[in-house]
Amino acid sequence: MGKVNSKTIHYSLKSKKKQRQLSTNSFSSTSTTSSSEVSHSSQEISPNEEELFQYVDNRRFYKWNDYVNYVYPVDHDETDRSQMQHFMYKHVWGRNFSSPIEQELQSDSMRILDVGCGSGTWILEMASEYPNAHFTGVDIARLYPLEIKPENVSFAQANVLVGLPFPDDTFDFIHMSFMLFAFTLKNWEIAINELIRVCKPGGYVELMEKDIFWFNEGPFCKAARTVMAEELREKKSMEVVITPTLQKVLSQHSTVNHDEKVVPLGEWGGKLGKLYRELYSWGAKNLKNVMIDVGFSEDEWNETVDICLKQLQERKGYDKIHRFWIKKNEN
């Protein structure tokens, strides 16, 4: 790939293929299907779980296979970023969900599931706000707290792509967010169908996602974003403009409700825009491993991120965050 700068953009897919060959990675076929709640510290890794990971530059990443496709590192730094991202988006939306369940959350019969819960930030906050309801979080990595947590919270290690360890029609509300870099395009339909399976008739399934798509972007941003999308699609089967797919898959089950919020990218948007720019830079640079894997050098990727954020600031760029929710049919 040629030198990246703001005037000369060497981001043609054809020229990129001529300039380099993508090295092929071998991935482990190990996956986890544990359905029981573990009792040891969330920072401990069992021998079986350790087989899921590889280490790059002293950071822990999942080995890819048909059921594990997460590209972000699994470590404290990424946990800190995702927690900050949660609080920023809660500020943008004003609350942690959009489905019409406010009254139901006051009931002690209400059961809520968060899929891909990570460190449990969403679950723990919701459980404190709605102490009568019962909350369950699942994730393939044990980053969630197991000892110090509200009485109305439980966690379990599980992989939605393998199958959730719950009977049909178990939960009244199911939440899943920010899985853009955790699923391939094929994974999305598998995951959504599994959410629908464990949702009670008349219950709600809600997804929150964002596309890698910028408004008021300049020519460099558009070129870099396009190449990123093409390379991830070709080499990793990942789609970074995912919201049309979510609407299509959800619509196969029920009427889709959709809301969106605009989020400024850069200091032009005040404190929110400045924070979002910092989070965007942090998140983009935590993607370094996969972007090197699809053909960027480390220097090229870091420079690409910096130039894009500078251009978005200059042009008052922004993106959108989306929520989709459906009510499961009762018949």
C-alpha positions as CSV (number, residue, x, y, z in Angstrom):
1,M,0.0,0.0,0.0
2,G,1.4,3.4,-0.9
3,K,2.2,6.3,1.4
4,V,-0.9,7.7,3.0
5,N,-1.3,11.5,3.0
6,S,-4.1,14.0,2.7
7,K,-3.4,15.0,-1.0
8,T,-2.5,11.7,-2.6
9,I,-4.7,8.8,-1.7
10,H,-3.4,5.4,-2.8
11,Y,-6.5,3.5,-1.9
12,S,-7.5,1.8,-5.1
13,L,-8.4,-1.8,-4.4
14,K,-6.8,-2.9,-7.7
15,S,-3.6,-1.1,-7.0
16,K,-3.5,-2.5,-3.5
17,K,-3.8,-6.1,-4.7
18,K,-0.9,-5.5,-7.1
19,Q,1.3,-3.9,-4.3
20,R,0.9,-6.7,-1.8
21,Q,-0.3,-10.2,-1.0
22,L,-2.4,-10.8,2.1
23,S,-0.9,-13.4,4.4
24,T,-3.1,-16.2,5.4
25,N,-3.8,-16.8,9.1
26,S,-4.7,-20.2,10.5
27,F,-7.4,-20.1,13.1
28,S,-8.2,-22.5,15.9
29,S,-11.5,-24.4,15.7
30,T,-11.9,-24.3,19.5
31,S,-15.2,-22.8,20.8
32,T,-17.0,-22.6,24.2
33,T,-20.5,-23.7,24.9
34,S,-20.5,-23.5,28.7
35,S,-23.9,-22.6,30.1
36,S,-23.2,-22.6,33.8
37,E,-22.4,-19.5,35.8
38,V,-18.8,-19.7,36.8
39,S,-17.8,-19.1,40.4
40,H,-14.2,-17.8,40.2
41,S,-12.8,-14.3,39.6
42,S,-13.7,-12.7,36.3
43,Q,-10.0,-12.1,35.6
44,E,-9.0,-15.7,35.9
45,I,-8.8,-17.8,32.7
46,S,-9.4,-21.6,32.8
47,P,-7.1,-23.8,30.7
48,N,-10.0,-24.5,28.3
49,E,-10.8,-20.8,27.9
50,E,-7.2,-19.9,27.4
51,E,-7.2,-22.1,24.2
52,L,-9.5,-19.5,22.7
53,F,-6.9,-16.8,22.7
54,Q,-3.8,-15.7,20.9
55,Y,-1.5,-12.9,22.0
56,V,-0.3,-10.1,19.7
57,D,2.0,-7.3,21.1
58,N,1.1,-8.5,24.6
59,R,-2.6,-8.0,23.9
60,R,-5.1,-10.9,24.0
61,F,-7.3,-11.6,21.0
62,Y,-9.7,-14.4,20.1
63,K,-8.6,-17.0,17.6
64,W,-11.1,-17.0,14.8
65,N,-13.4,-19.9,13.9
66,D,-16.9,-20.4,12.7
67,Y,-18.3,-19.3,16.1
68,V,-15.9,-16.7,17.4
69,N,-15.2,-13.7,15.1
70,Y,-14.5,-10.9,17.6
71,V,-11.7,-8.6,16.3
72,Y,-11.1,-6.3,19.2
73,P,-8.6,-7.2,22.0
74,V,-10.0,-8.8,25.1
75,D,-8.3,-6.8,27.8
76,H,-8.6,-4.0,30.4
77,D,-7.9,-1.3,27.9
78,E,-10.7,-2.3,25.6
79,T,-13.0,-2.8,28.6
80,D,-12.3,0.8,29.6
81,R,-13.1,2.0,26.1
82,S,-16.4,0.1,25.9
83,Q,-17.5,1.4,29.3
84,M,-16.8,5.0,28.3
85,Q,-18.6,4.4,25.1
86,H,-21.6,3.1,27.0
87,F,-21.9,6.2,29.1
88,M,-21.5,8.5,26.2
89,Y,-24.3,6.8,24.2
90,K,-26.5,6.7,27.3
91,H,-26.1,10.5,27.4
92,V,-27.0,10.7,23.7
93,W,-30.1,8.6,24.0
94,G,-31.1,9.7,27.5
95,R,-31.7,6.1,28.6
96,N,-30.5,2.6,28.1
97,F,-33.3,1.3,25.9
98,S,-35.9,2.4,23.4
99,S,-38.5,-0.4,23.6
100,P,-41.8,0.5,25.4
101,I,-41.0,-1.5,28.6
102,E,-40.7,1.2,31.2
103,Q,-43.7,0.1,33.2
104,E,-43.0,-3.6,32.9
105,L,-39.5,-3.0,34.3
106,Q,-41.1,-2.2,37.7
107,S,-42.4,-5.8,38.0
108,D,-40.6,-8.6,39.8
109,S,-41.6,-11.0,37.1
110,M,-39.7,-9.1,34.4
111,R,-36.7,-11.1,33.0
112,I,-34.1,-9.3,30.9
113,L,-31.1,-10.7,29.0
114,D,-28.1,-8.8,27.7
115,V,-26.2,-10.7,25.0
116,G,-22.5,-9.9,24.6
117,C,-22.6,-8.1,28.0
118,G,-18.8,-7.7,28.2
119,S,-17.9,-6.3,31.6
120,G,-21.6,-6.0,32.5
121,T,-21.9,-2.2,32.4
122,W,-25.3,-2.0,30.8
123,I,-26.7,-4.8,33.1
124,L,-25.3,-3.4,36.3
125,E,-26.7,0.1,35.6
126,M,-30.1,-1.3,34.6
127,A,-30.3,-3.5,37.6
128,S,-29.7,-0.5,39.9
129,E,-32.3,1.5,38.1
130,Y,-34.9,-1.3,38.1
131,P,-34.3,-3.3,41.3
132,N,-37.4,-5.4,41.0
133,A,-36.6,-6.9,37.6
134,H,-34.2,-9.8,37.1
135,F,-31.2,-9.4,34.8
136,T,-28.9,-11.9,33.1
137,G,-25.8,-11.2,31.1
138,V,-24.0,-13.6,28.8
139,D,-20.7,-13.3,27.0
140,I,-18.1,-15.7,25.7
141,A,-15.4,-14.1,27.8
142,R,-15.6,-13.9,31.6
143,L,-15.0,-10.1,32.0
144,Y,-18.2,-9.6,34.1
145,P,-18.2,-9.4,37.9
146,L,-19.1,-12.6,39.6
147,E,-19.0,-11.8,43.3
148,I,-19.8,-8.0,43.8
149,K,-23.0,-7.4,42.0
150,P,-26.7,-6.7,42.7
151,E,-28.9,-9.6,43.9
152,N,-31.0,-9.2,40.8
153,V,-28.1,-9.9,38.5
154,S,-26.6,-13.1,37.2
155,F,-24.0,-13.8,34.5
156,A,-23.1,-16.8,32.4
157,Q,-20.5,-17.7,29.9
158,A,-22.2,-18.5,26.6
159,N,-21.8,-17.9,22.9
160,V,-25.0,-16.8,21.0
161,L,-23.6,-18.3,17.8
162,V,-23.4,-21.8,19.4
163,G,-26.7,-21.4,21.2
164,L,-27.9,-19.7,24.4
165,P,-28.3,-22.0,27.4
166,F,-31.9,-21.0,28.0
167,P,-35.2,-22.6,27.0
168,D,-37.5,-21.1,24.4
169,D,-39.6,-18.1,25.5
170,T,-37.6,-17.3,28.6
171,F,-37.1,-13.5,28.6
172,D,-39.4,-10.5,28.4
173,F,-36.7,-8.2,27.0
174,I,-33.5,-9.0,25.2
175,H,-30.8,-6.4,24.5
176,M,-27.7,-6.7,22.3
177,S,-25.4,-3.9,21.2
178,F,-22.2,-3.1,19.3
179,M,-21.6,-6.5,17.7
180,L,-20.4,-5.0,14.4
181,F,-16.9,-6.3,14.9
182,A,-18.0,-9.6,16.6
183,F,-20.1,-11.1,13.8
184,T,-19.6,-12.0,10.1
185,L,-22.5,-11.3,7.8
186,K,-23.7,-14.9,8.1
187,N,-23.5,-14.7,11.9
188,W,-26.1,-11.9,12.2
189,E,-29.0,-14.0,11.1
190,I,-27.9,-16.9,13.4
191,A,-27.6,-14.5,16.4
192,I,-30.9,-12.7,15.8
193,N,-32.8,-16.0,15.4
194,E,-31.4,-17.1,18.7
195,L,-32.5,-13.9,20.4
196,I,-36.0,-14.4,19.0
197,R,-36.1,-18.0,20.2
198,V,-35.4,-17.2,23.9
199,C,-37.8,-14.2,23.9
200,K,-41.3,-14.7,25.2
201,P,-44.2,-14.1,22.9
202,G,-45.1,-10.4,23.3
203,G,-41.6,-9.6,24.6
204,Y,-39.1,-7.3,22.9
205,V,-35.8,-7.7,21.2
206,E,-33.7,-4.6,20.8
207,L,-30.4,-4.0,18.9
208,M,-28.2,-0.9,19.1
209,E,-25.6,-0.6,16.4
210,K,-23.7,2.0,14.3
211,D,-22.4,1.8,10.7
212,I,-18.9,2.9,9.7
213,F,-20.4,5.6,7.6
214,W,-19.7,9.3,8.0
215,F,-21.7,12.4,7.0
216,N,-19.9,15.5,5.7
217,E,-16.9,13.4,5.1
218,G,-14.1,14.5,2.7
219,P,-12.5,12.7,-0.2
220,F,-9.8,11.1,1.9
221,C,-12.3,9.8,4.5
222,K,-14.6,8.4,1.8
223,A,-11.7,6.6,0.1
224,A,-10.2,5.2,3.3
225,R,-13.7,4.1,4.6
226,T,-14.5,2.4,1.3
227,V,-11.2,0.4,1.3
228,M,-11.7,-0.6,4.9
229,A,-15.2,-1.8,4.1
230,E,-14.1,-3.7,1.0
231,E,-11.1,-5.4,2.6
232,L,-13.1,-6.5,5.7
233,R,-15.9,-7.8,3.6
234,E,-13.5,-9.7,1.3
235,K,-11.0,-11.0,3.8
236,K,-13.1,-11.4,7.0
237,S,-16.7,-11.6,5.7
238,M,-17.6,-8.6,7.9
239,E,-20.0,-5.9,6.9
240,V,-19.4,-2.4,8.4
241,V,-22.6,-0.9,7.1
242,I,-24.8,-3.3,8.9
243,T,-28.1,-1.5,9.6
244,P,-29.9,-2.5,6.4
245,T,-29.1,-6.1,7.2
246,L,-30.5,-5.8,10.7
247,Q,-33.7,-4.3,9.4
248,K,-34.1,-7.0,6.9
249,V,-33.5,-9.9,9.3
250,L,-35.7,-8.4,12.1
251,S,-38.5,-7.7,9.6
252,Q,-38.8,-11.5,9.0
253,H,-40.1,-11.8,12.5
254,S,-42.2,-8.7,13.3
255,T,-42.7,-5.0,12.6
256,V,-39.4,-3.2,13.0
257,N,-39.2,0.0,15.0
258,H,-36.2,2.3,14.4
259,D,-34.8,5.4,16.0
260,E,-31.5,7.1,15.3
261,K,-29.3,9.8,16.9
262,V,-26.7,12.1,15.3
263,V,-23.4,12.2,17.1
264,P,-20.8,14.9,16.2
265,L,-17.2,13.8,15.5
266,G,-14.8,16.4,16.6
267,E,-14.3,19.5,18.8
268,W,-16.8,21.4,16.6
269,G,-19.5,19.4,18.4
270,G,-18.5,20.7,21.9
271,K,-17.8,18.3,24.8
272,L,-19.7,15.5,23.2
273,G,-17.9,15.8,19.9
274,K,-14.5,16.0,21.6
275,L,-15.3,12.8,23.6
276,Y,-16.6,11.0,20.6
277,R,-13.5,11.9,18.6
278,E,-11.3,10.5,21.4
279,L,-13.4,7.3,21.6
280,Y,-13.3,6.9,17.8
281,S,-9.5,7.2,17.8
282,W,-9.2,4.8,20.7
283,G,-11.5,2.2,19.1
284,A,-10.0,2.6,15.6
285,K,-6.5,2.0,16.9
286,N,-7.7,-1.0,18.9
287,L,-8.6,-2.4,15.5
288,K,-4.9,-2.3,14.5
289,N,-4.5,-6.0,14.6
290,V,-7.3,-6.9,12.2
291,M,-6.4,-3.9,9.9
292,I,-2.8,-5.2,9.6
293,D,-4.3,-8.6,8.9
294,V,-6.2,-7.3,5.9
295,G,-3.3,-5.4,4.5
296,F,-2.6,-2.1,6.2
297,S,0.8,-1.5,7.9
298,E,0.7,-0.2,11.4
299,D,1.9,3.2,10.4
300,E,-0.5,3.4,7.5
301,W,-3.5,2.5,9.7
302,N,-2.5,5.0,12.5
303,E,-2.0,7.8,9.9
304,T,-5.3,6.9,8.2
305,V,-7.2,7.2,11.5
306,D,-5.5,10.6,12.3
307,I,-6.1,12.1,8.9
308,C,-9.8,11.0,8.8
309,L,-10.5,12.5,12.2
310,K,-8.8,15.7,11.3
311,Q,-10.9,15.9,8.1
312,L,-14.1,15.1,9.9
313,Q,-13.4,17.9,12.4
314,E,-12.7,20.4,9.6
315,R,-15.9,19.5,7.7
316,K,-18.1,19.2,10.8
317,G,-18.5,15.4,10.2
318,Y,-20.8,13.2,12.2
319,D,-22.3,9.7,12.2
320,K,-25.5,8.1,13.5
321,I,-26.3,5.6,16.2
322,H,-29.3,3.3,15.6
323,R,-31.7,1.3,17.7
324,F,-34.0,-1.3,16.3
325,W,-36.6,-3.1,18.3
326,I,-39.4,-5.6,17.6
327,K,-42.2,-7.2,19.6
328,K,-42.3,-10.9,19.2
329,N,-45.5,-12.2,17.7
330,E,-47.8,-13.8,20.3
331,N,-49.3,-16.4,18.0
